[in-house]
Amino acid sequence: MEIASRAEVVAKIKRGEPLEDLDLSGADLSQLNLSHRSIRNSILKNANLSDSNLEGANLENSDLSFANLKKANLQRAILVNANLTGAQLSEAVLSHSNLNGAILKQATGERVECKNSSLEGATLDDANFTEGDFSQSSFSNASLKRSNFAGCSMVGADMSHADLEGANFSGAKLNGVNFSNATLKESVLTGAHLSGVTFQEAFMPKVNLSKLNLTGVDFSMANLSGCNMESAILRNCVFTGVDLKNANMKGANLEGSNLSYAKINNAKLDSAILNSIKAMYTDFSESSMKNCSLRGARLDMSNLSRVNMSNSDLRSSIIKKCIITGCDINGVNLDECVIEETKLDGVDLYGINISNAKITARKKTYTCPFCGSEN
């Protein structure tokens, strides 16, 4: 591999020669115009490329580890499989660039502009990019473990199948982001803007979503076990098939949401708003649902055994073919509630407001979807 200096690089540029397969380790290439140049397979480790113009340059397979790229123009650059480990990218512009398969471990940079770029399969573990703009970029199948994107704009980004374990998105604009099949274990979303996001089949146990506005979000088939969603706004969300075991949803607003086929056992839903929810084949067993509002809720073939629903409001709700064995309904308001073909073994209705309620006995046996027995 040819070792070249800044003067030799300038000479090659003037002669119109490619800059491929060069060893430019530690070279000072700051403020040079390298736009649309082919710099493939070159070594630029520890090189100074600050304020350089690399627009449209081809840096495929190049080694830019620990390079200084501050304020560099890398718009529409090709950085496929490039090594940018530890690179300094503050205020660099990488919009419309191709970074597929690139390595950006421990790379740093404030206010990086990387809009409409492709980082599919890239590795950004332990990278630190704060207050940057990554809107409409694709991180599909990328690894961003323990990375820091606090305060960044990532509107419309594709994070599907990405590994985001331990990543920090606090205060970030994540509107419309696709997190389907992503791993978000221990990620930080405090204060993030999450309207229109998708978490389909995401793996995000014990994530803190408390007090966030998640109206209309699709969580279908996601793993949210042990999550903290206390006081979150979850109106009209899709929770079909979701794992919410041991979740904290105290005071959350889930009005109009679909919880069918979800596992919500051993969860805390005290004082939650569950008006007009749809819950078919949902397992609420052994959860705490004290002081909840379930007005107009529809519960079909769901398991409410050993649930504490004391002092909850179930007015105008429909409970059909459910299991309520051992359920505590002390102080519950069942006014105009319809309870059909539901197992009420061990349920004390003494002193309960059942005025105008319609309660009918179970007409026939059916197979319990949770234990397989006939009831």
N, C-alpha and C positions, 0 to 999 in steps of 0.2 A: 504494500500500500504506500502510495506516494505521500511524503510529509510536505506540507505546504505552509507558507507564511501568508500574512495579509497581503504583502506586495505581490506574491505569486498568484494569489486569488484574484487580485485586481487585474493583473496582467491577463489571466485566463478569461476574465469577464470581457476585457477589451477585445480579445481575439475570438470571442464567441464560443469558447470551448466549454464543455460540460465540467461540472465540479464533482463528479462521481468518484467514489473509491479513494477519497483523500483523507489523510490524517491531519485534522485541524484542531487537535486537542489543545486547549488553552489559548487558542488564537484570538486576537482582537479583531473581530469582524463587525464591530459596532457601527451603526449608521450607513452600512453598505447597502447598495441596491442589488439584491439577489432575487428579484422578482422573476417568476417563471423559469428559474434555473433548475437544472436537474442536479441534485446534491445527494442522490441515492447512495446508500451503503457507505456513507462517509462517517468519520469519527469527529464529533464536535464536543467531546467531553470537556466540561469546564470552559468552553469557549464563551466569549463575550459577543452576543448578538443583540444587545440592547439597541433599541431605536432602529434596527435594521428593517429593510423592506423585503419580506419573503413571500409576498402575495403570489399565490399560484405556484410556488416552488414545490418541487418533488423531493421530499426528504424520506421517502420510504426506506425502512430498515436502517435508518441512520441512528447513531448514538449521540443523543443530546443530553445525556445525563449530567446534572448539575450545571447546565449551561445557563447563562444570564440572557433571558429573552424578555426582559422588562420593556414594555412599550413597543415590542416588535409587532410588525404587521404580518400576520400569518393567514390572512383571509384566503379562502379557497386553496390552502396549502394541502399537499398530500403527505400525511404523516403515518401512513399505514405501517403497523408493527415497529414504529420508531420508539426508541428508549428515551423518555423524558424524566427518568427518576431524579427527584430532587431539583428539577428545573425551576428557575425563578421566572414567573409569568405575570407579575403585577402589571396591570393595565395593558396587557397584550391583547391583540385582536385575532381571534381564531374562527370567526364566523364563516359558515359554509365550508368548513374544512373537513377532511376525512382523517379521523384518528382511530379507525377501526383496528383493534388489536394492539393499540399503543400502550406503553407502560408509563404511567404517571405517578408511580408510588412516591409519596412524600413530596410531590410537587407543591409549590406554594404560589399564591398570587391573589392580591386583592383587586377587585373591580375588573376581572377578566371578562372580555366579551367573546362568547362562544355560542352565538345563536345559530340555529338551523344547521348544526354540525352533527357528524356521525361519530360516536364513540362506542360502537357496538363491539362487545367483547374486550373492551379496554380494561386496564387495571389501574384504579385510582386509590388503592388502599392507603390510608393515612395522609391523603392529600389535603391541603388546606386552601380552599377557594372561598373567600368571604365576599359578600356584596357584589358578586359577579352576575352576568346575564347568560344563562344557558337555555333560554326559551326555545322551544320547538326542537331541541336536540335529542338524539337517540342514544340512550345508555343501555339498550337492550342487551341482556346477557353480560353486562359489565360487572366488575367488582369494585365497590366503593366502601369497603369495610373501614370503619372508624374515620371516614373522611369528614371534612367540615365544610358545609355549604350554607352556613348560617347567613341569613339575610339575602340570599341569592334569589334571582328571578329564574324560575324553571318552568314557567307557564307552558303547558302543552307538551312537556318533555315525555319521552317514552322510557320508562324504567322497568318495563316488563322483563321478568326472569332475572333481574339484577340482584346482586347480593349487597344489601344495604345495612348489614348488621353493624350496629353501633354508630351509624352515620348521624351527623348532626344537621338537621334541617330547621333549626329553630328560627322563627321569624321569616322563613323563606316563602316566596310566592309559588305555590305548587298547584295553582288552579289548572284543572284539566289534565293533570299528570296521570299517565297509565302505570299503575303499580301492580298490574295483574301478574300473579305468580312470582312476585318479588319477595325477598327475605328482608324483613324489617325488624328482626329481633333486636331489642334494646336500642333501636333508633330513637332519635329525639325530634319530636314534631311540635314542641311547645311554641305557641304563638304563630304557627304556620297557617297560611291561607290554603284551604283544601277544597274549595267549591269545585264540583264537577270531576273530582278524582275518581279513579276506579281501583279498588283493592281486591278484585276477583281472585280467589285462590291464593291470596298473599299469606305469607307465614309471618305473623307479627305478635307472638305471645308476649304478654306483660308490657306492651307498649303503652305509654301514657298519652291518652287522647282526651284527658279531662278538660272541660270547659271550651273545647273546640267546636266550631260550627261545621258540621259534616252533613248538612241538609242534602238529601237526595243521593248520597254516596252509595255505590254498589259494593257491598262486602261479601257477595255470595261465595260460599264455599271457603272463606278465609279462616285461618286459625287465629282467633283473638282470645285464646284462653288466658285468664289471669290479667287481662287488660284493665287499665283504669280509664273508664269513660264517665266518671262522675261529673254531673252537671253539664255534660256535652249536649249539643243540639243535634239530634239524629232523626229529625223528622223526615218521613217519606223515604227512608233508606231501605235497601234490600239486604236482608240478613239470611236469605235462604241457605240452609245447609251449613251455617256458620258454627264454629266451635267457640262458645262463650263461657265455657266452664270456669267457675271461680272468678268471673269478671266482676268488677265494681262498676255498677251503673246507677248508683244512688243519685236521685234527683235529675237523671237524664231525661230528655224529651224525645221519645220515640214515636210520637203521634203519626199514625198513618203508615208505619213501617211494616214490612213483610218479614216475619220471623219463622216462616214455615220450615220445618225439618231442621231447625236449629237446636243445638244442645246448649241449654242455658241453666244447667243444673248447678247447684251450690253457688249460685250467683247472688249478688246483692243488688236489688232493685228498689230498695226502700224509697218512697216518695217520688218514684219515677212516673212520668206521664206516658201512658200506654194507650191513650184513646185511639179508637178505630184501627188498632193493629190487626193484622191477619196472622194467625198462628195455627197452622195445620201440622199435625204430627210433631209438635214442638215439645221438647223435654225441659220442663221447668222444675223438676223434682228437687226437693230439699233447698230451694232458693228462698230468700227473704224478700217478700214483696209487700211489706207493711206500708200503709198509707199511700198506696198507689192509686192512680186514676186510670181505670180501664173502661171508661164510658164508650159504649158502641164498639167494643172490641169483639172480634170473632175468633173463638177458640174451638177448633175442630180436632177431635181425636188426639188431644195433647195430654201430657202427663203433668199433673199438678199435685202429685202425691207428696205429702209432708211439707208443703209450701206454707209459709206463714204469710197470709194475706189479710191479717187483722187490720180493721179500720180502712180498708180499701173501698173504692167506689166502682162498682160494676154495673151501674145503671145502664139499662138498654143494651147490655152486652149479650152475646149469644155463646153459650157453652154447650157443645154437642159432642156426645160420645167421648167425653174426657174421663180421666182418672183423677179423682180428687180425694182419694183415700188418705185419711189422717191430716187433711188440710185444715189449718187454723183460719176460720173466717169470722172470728169474733169481731163484732162491730162493723161488719161489711154491709154495704148498701146494695141490695139486689133488686131495687125498685125497677119494674118493667124488664127485668132480666129474663132471658129464655134459657132454661137448662133442660136439655133433652138427652135421654138415654145415657145419662152420666152416672158413674159409680160414686156414691156419696158415703161409702162405708167409713165409719169413725168420724163423720163430720157432724158437729153440733150446730143445729140451726136455731137453737133456743135464743130468743131475743133478737134475731136477725130481721132486718127490714126486708120482708119479701112481698110487700104490698104491690099488687099488680104484676108480680112475677109469675112466670109460667114454668112450672117444674113437672116434667113427665118422667115416668119410670123408663128404664131401659127395656126396649121391646124385644131385642134379640141379642144373642151373644155375638161378639166379634173378637178377632185376634188382636191382642195388645201389640202395637208396633214397637214397644220398648223391651218387653220380656218374652213375647211370643205366646203367652198363655191366653186361653179363651176366657172371656169375662161375660 
